[in-house]
Amino acid sequence: MTEEQQARGTDGRRNEPGSPVPLSQLRWQRAAAKALFLAPIVFMLLFFALPLALTVVWSVFERTMFWMEPGFTLFAYENFFFSARLENFLSSMWHSSISVVVAFVFGFPIAVFVRRRVPQVAQHRVILLFLLPFMVSEIIRIFALRPVLQRTGLVNSVLLELGVITEPITVILYTPLGVIIGEVLSFLPFIVFAGFLAMEAVPKYIFEICDDLGAPFYRVFIDVIMPLAAPGIFAGAVFIFVNGLGVALLPNILGGPGAVNAGLIATQAIAALDFPLAMAVNAIMMTTLLGLLYIGHRLFDLTRILSPIN
């Protein structure tokens, strides 16, 4: 478009500097602004809210031989709550909770160290190194843990060489402990990333004031860092917890036949063509997630994640 065309309005007349914009052009600009505003909302409704709503609706449909048909029955929920599936689900919640605590103990101090001690120009590069494992396929990362955790793997070999143990440990691979280790190692980079983002919202002058006052680090950590970074920490913890419940690969590869989580229950239901049961499991997971977010919001006000401290 030439400068002459840009200087003209939609009616072909030349717009002089300071002259009013034609009404048709204003209407077009308002329509474009409204479309840009509504596009994300429509996208979320179509590809997020609608599938979640359909999950709940389909969970009460009646099962057929190969699919399901409209109706109303709670058989899928009865099949979940009054069977061993509920015990497996509660066990996976317990294992995921342990994974969250362990990942936080190891991951958040790394985020604090990077934020406080690494020069600011290099902080994002260091955090990027922790995100590199996510560039590798998840199934490859999980399979790579098997030769490390197995009876003749790296862990047992190192412990035997150091004299810590006298015979190989057999309670790691194909046990709930193997699943917990897999969850921690798989999602530790994310807790580091989430912790760093939470720390990035805390201005550095707060730490400088604490240093000038001679406050010990453990008091700074408990009284300053934890309260201010709590929303971001909680968001990262929920991510790990929900993924621990929903990722079917971890218990299938590292846990053996006795390790089952919600994702594996849903996968098995789909393989058995029990689609209402799979939808019910997803609806239960969704309810669990919403409950956690509600509790977290009541405790920490999660909107603070979007409002950095000045």
C-alpha positions as CSV (number, residue, x, y, z in Angstrom):
1,M,0.0,0.0,0.0
2,T,1.5,3.4,-1.0
3,E,1.6,6.4,1.2
4,E,-1.1,8.1,-1.0
5,Q,-3.4,5.1,-0.4
6,Q,-2.7,5.1,3.4
7,A,-3.5,8.8,3.5
8,R,-7.0,8.2,2.0
9,G,-10.0,6.9,3.9
10,T,-12.2,4.0,2.9
11,D,-14.3,6.4,0.7
12,G,-11.2,7.4,-1.4
13,R,-11.0,10.8,0.1
14,R,-7.8,12.1,1.4
15,N,-7.6,12.3,5.3
16,E,-5.9,15.5,6.3
17,P,-3.9,15.5,9.6
18,G,-6.3,16.0,12.5
19,S,-9.4,15.3,10.4
20,P,-12.0,12.9,11.8
21,V,-11.8,9.2,10.9
22,P,-14.6,8.0,8.7
23,L,-17.4,6.2,10.5
24,S,-17.0,3.1,8.3
25,Q,-13.4,2.8,9.3
26,L,-14.2,3.2,13.0
27,R,-16.8,0.4,12.7
28,W,-14.2,-1.9,11.0
29,Q,-11.6,-1.2,13.7
30,R,-14.1,-1.9,16.5
31,A,-15.2,-5.1,14.8
32,A,-11.6,-6.2,14.4
33,A,-10.9,-5.4,18.1
34,K,-14.0,-7.3,19.2
35,A,-13.0,-10.3,17.1
36,L,-9.5,-10.3,18.6
37,F,-11.0,-10.2,22.1
38,L,-13.5,-12.9,21.5
39,A,-11.2,-15.3,19.6
40,P,-9.4,-16.6,22.7
41,I,-12.7,-17.0,24.5
42,V,-14.2,-19.0,21.7
43,F,-11.1,-21.1,21.5
44,M,-11.3,-21.9,25.2
45,L,-15.0,-22.7,25.0
46,L,-14.6,-25.0,22.0
47,F,-11.4,-26.8,22.9
48,F,-11.4,-26.7,26.7
49,A,-14.8,-26.1,28.3
50,L,-16.9,-28.1,25.8
51,P,-14.7,-31.3,25.9
52,L,-14.8,-31.2,29.7
53,A,-18.6,-30.8,29.7
54,L,-18.9,-33.7,27.2
55,T,-16.7,-35.8,29.5
56,V,-19.2,-35.5,32.3
57,V,-22.2,-36.0,30.0
58,W,-20.7,-39.1,28.4
59,S,-19.8,-40.6,31.8
60,V,-23.5,-41.2,32.5
61,F,-24.3,-42.7,29.1
62,E,-25.1,-46.3,28.7
63,R,-22.4,-48.7,27.5
64,T,-22.9,-50.6,24.3
65,M,-20.8,-53.3,22.7
66,F,-18.5,-51.0,20.8
67,W,-19.5,-47.4,21.9
68,M,-22.2,-45.8,24.1
69,E,-25.7,-44.5,23.7
70,P,-27.6,-41.6,25.3
71,G,-29.2,-42.3,28.6
72,F,-28.6,-41.8,32.3
73,T,-26.9,-44.3,34.5
74,L,-24.4,-44.1,37.3
75,F,-23.0,-47.6,36.5
76,A,-19.6,-46.3,35.5
77,Y,-19.2,-44.5,38.8
78,E,-20.4,-47.5,40.7
79,N,-17.9,-49.6,38.7
80,F,-15.2,-47.2,39.9
81,F,-16.0,-46.5,43.5
82,F,-17.1,-50.0,44.5
83,S,-14.1,-51.9,43.1
84,A,-10.3,-52.1,43.4
85,R,-10.1,-49.1,41.1
86,L,-10.9,-46.7,44.0
87,E,-8.1,-48.2,46.1
88,N,-5.7,-47.9,43.2
89,F,-6.7,-44.3,42.6
90,L,-6.2,-43.4,46.3
91,S,-2.8,-45.2,46.3
92,S,-1.8,-43.2,43.2
93,M,-2.9,-40.0,45.0
94,W,-0.6,-40.9,47.9
95,H,2.3,-41.7,45.6
96,S,1.8,-38.4,43.7
97,S,1.7,-36.5,47.0
98,I,5.1,-38.0,48.0
99,S,6.5,-37.1,44.6
100,V,5.3,-33.5,45.0
101,V,7.0,-33.2,48.4
102,V,10.3,-34.8,47.2
103,A,10.3,-32.7,44.0
104,F,9.8,-29.5,46.1
105,V,12.6,-30.4,48.6
106,F,15.1,-30.9,45.7
107,G,13.7,-28.5,43.1
108,F,12.7,-25.3,44.9
109,P,16.1,-24.7,46.6
110,I,17.6,-24.8,43.1
111,A,15.2,-22.1,41.9
112,V,16.0,-20.0,45.0
113,F,19.8,-20.4,44.4
114,V,19.5,-19.4,40.7
115,R,17.4,-16.4,41.5
116,R,19.6,-15.1,44.4
117,R,23.1,-16.1,43.4
118,V,23.3,-16.5,39.7
119,P,23.9,-13.2,37.8
120,Q,20.7,-11.9,36.3
121,V,21.9,-12.0,32.7
122,A,22.6,-15.8,33.1
123,Q,19.5,-16.8,35.1
124,H,17.2,-17.7,32.2
125,R,20.0,-19.6,30.5
126,V,20.5,-21.7,33.6
127,I,16.8,-22.4,33.9
128,L,16.7,-23.4,30.2
129,L,19.2,-26.2,31.0
130,F,16.7,-27.7,33.4
131,L,14.0,-27.5,30.7
132,L,16.1,-29.4,28.2
133,P,14.8,-32.9,29.3
134,F,11.3,-31.8,28.2
135,M,12.7,-31.6,24.6
136,V,13.0,-35.4,24.7
137,S,10.0,-37.7,24.3
138,E,8.5,-38.7,27.6
139,I,8.5,-42.4,26.8
140,I,12.2,-42.2,26.1
141,R,12.9,-40.4,29.4
142,I,10.9,-43.0,31.3
143,F,12.5,-46.0,29.5
144,A,15.9,-44.5,30.2
145,L,15.3,-44.9,33.9
146,R,15.0,-48.7,33.7
147,P,18.7,-49.5,33.2
148,V,19.4,-47.1,36.1
149,L,16.9,-48.5,38.6
150,Q,17.0,-52.2,37.8
151,R,18.8,-54.9,39.9
152,T,22.0,-54.7,37.8
153,G,21.6,-51.0,37.1
154,L,23.6,-47.9,37.9
155,V,22.1,-47.2,41.3
156,N,22.9,-50.7,42.7
157,S,26.3,-50.8,41.0
158,V,27.4,-47.5,42.6
159,L,26.0,-48.5,46.1
160,L,27.7,-51.9,45.9
161,E,31.0,-50.3,44.8
162,L,30.9,-47.8,47.7
163,G,30.1,-50.6,50.2
164,V,26.8,-49.0,51.2
165,I,24.9,-52.2,50.5
166,T,26.0,-55.9,50.3
167,E,23.5,-57.1,47.8
168,P,21.4,-55.3,45.1
169,I,18.2,-53.5,46.1
170,T,15.2,-55.2,44.6
171,V,12.5,-52.8,45.8
172,I,13.1,-50.0,43.3
173,L,12.1,-51.1,39.8
174,Y,8.6,-52.5,39.3
175,T,7.4,-51.2,42.7
176,P,5.6,-48.0,43.9
177,L,9.0,-46.6,44.8
178,G,10.1,-46.9,41.2
179,V,7.0,-44.9,40.2
180,I,7.7,-42.2,42.7
181,I,11.3,-41.9,41.6
182,G,10.1,-41.7,38.0
183,E,7.6,-39.0,38.8
184,V,10.2,-37.0,40.7
185,L,12.9,-37.2,38.0
186,S,10.3,-36.6,35.2
187,F,8.7,-33.5,36.7
188,L,11.6,-32.0,38.8
189,P,12.5,-29.6,35.9
190,F,9.0,-28.2,36.0
191,I,9.1,-27.5,39.8
192,V,12.4,-25.7,39.2
193,F,10.9,-23.7,36.5
194,A,7.7,-22.9,38.4
195,G,9.7,-22.0,41.5
196,F,12.0,-19.7,39.5
197,L,9.0,-17.9,38.0
198,A,7.5,-17.6,41.5
199,M,10.8,-16.2,42.8
200,E,11.1,-13.8,39.8
201,A,7.9,-12.1,40.9
202,V,9.7,-11.2,44.2
203,P,11.8,-8.0,43.8
204,K,15.5,-8.4,44.6
205,Y,15.4,-5.4,46.9
206,I,13.5,-7.5,49.4
207,F,16.4,-9.9,49.7
208,E,18.9,-7.0,49.9
209,I,16.9,-5.6,52.8
210,C,17.0,-9.0,54.6
211,D,20.7,-9.2,54.0
212,D,21.3,-5.7,55.4
213,L,19.3,-6.5,58.5
214,G,21.4,-9.7,59.0
215,A,18.4,-12.0,58.8
216,P,19.5,-15.7,58.7
217,F,18.7,-17.5,55.5
218,Y,16.3,-20.0,57.1
219,R,14.2,-17.1,58.5
220,V,14.2,-15.4,55.1
221,F,13.1,-18.6,53.5
222,I,10.3,-19.2,56.0
223,D,9.1,-15.7,56.6
224,V,9.7,-14.0,53.2
225,I,10.3,-16.5,50.3
226,M,7.6,-19.1,51.1
227,P,4.7,-16.7,51.7
228,L,5.5,-14.6,48.6
229,A,6.2,-17.6,46.3
230,A,3.5,-19.8,47.6
231,P,1.0,-19.3,44.7
232,G,3.7,-20.3,42.1
233,I,4.9,-23.2,44.2
234,F,1.3,-24.5,44.6
235,A,0.7,-24.2,40.8
236,G,3.8,-26.3,40.1
237,A,2.8,-28.8,42.8
238,V,-0.6,-29.3,41.3
239,F,0.9,-29.8,37.9
240,I,3.1,-32.6,39.2
241,F,0.3,-34.1,41.3
242,V,-2.2,-34.2,38.4
243,N,0.4,-35.6,36.0
244,G,1.3,-38.3,38.5
245,L,-2.3,-39.3,38.5
246,G,-2.9,-39.1,34.8
247,V,0.3,-40.3,33.1
248,A,-0.2,-44.0,32.4
249,L,3.3,-44.6,31.1
250,L,5.0,-44.3,34.5
251,P,3.2,-47.1,36.4
252,N,3.1,-49.2,33.3
253,I,6.8,-49.1,32.7
254,L,8.4,-48.6,36.1
255,G,5.7,-49.8,38.5
256,G,4.9,-53.3,37.2
257,P,1.5,-55.0,37.3
258,G,0.6,-53.7,40.9
259,A,1.0,-50.0,40.1
260,V,-2.1,-48.4,38.7
261,N,-3.1,-44.8,38.5
262,A,-6.1,-43.0,37.1
263,G,-4.6,-42.6,33.6
264,L,-3.9,-46.3,33.4
265,I,-7.4,-47.1,34.6
266,A,-8.8,-44.9,31.9
267,T,-6.5,-46.5,29.3
268,Q,-7.6,-50.0,30.3
269,A,-11.2,-49.0,30.2
270,I,-10.8,-47.7,26.6
271,A,-9.0,-50.9,25.7
272,A,-12.0,-52.8,27.0
273,L,-14.4,-50.5,25.1
274,D,-15.9,-49.3,28.3
275,F,-16.0,-45.6,27.3
276,P,-18.4,-44.4,30.0
277,L,-16.0,-45.7,32.7
278,A,-13.1,-43.9,31.0
279,M,-15.1,-40.7,30.9
280,A,-16.1,-41.2,34.6
281,V,-12.4,-41.5,35.6
282,N,-11.6,-38.3,33.7
283,A,-14.5,-36.6,35.3
284,I,-13.2,-37.7,38.8
285,M,-9.7,-36.4,37.9
286,M,-11.2,-33.1,36.7
287,T,-13.2,-32.7,39.9
288,T,-10.0,-33.5,41.9
289,L,-8.1,-30.8,40.0
290,L,-10.8,-28.2,40.5
291,G,-11.0,-29.0,44.2
292,L,-7.2,-28.6,44.5
293,L,-7.3,-25.3,42.7
294,Y,-10.2,-24.1,44.9
295,I,-8.3,-25.0,48.1
296,G,-5.1,-23.4,46.7
297,H,-7.0,-20.2,45.8
298,R,-8.5,-20.0,49.3
299,L,-5.2,-20.5,50.9
300,F,-2.8,-18.6,48.7
301,D,-4.9,-16.4,46.4
302,L,-3.7,-17.8,43.1
303,T,-4.4,-14.5,41.3
304,R,-1.2,-13.3,42.8
305,I,0.7,-15.3,40.2
306,L,-0.4,-12.7,37.6
307,S,0.3,-9.8,39.9
308,P,4.1,-9.4,40.5
309,I,5.0,-7.6,43.8
310,N,6.3,-4.1,43.3
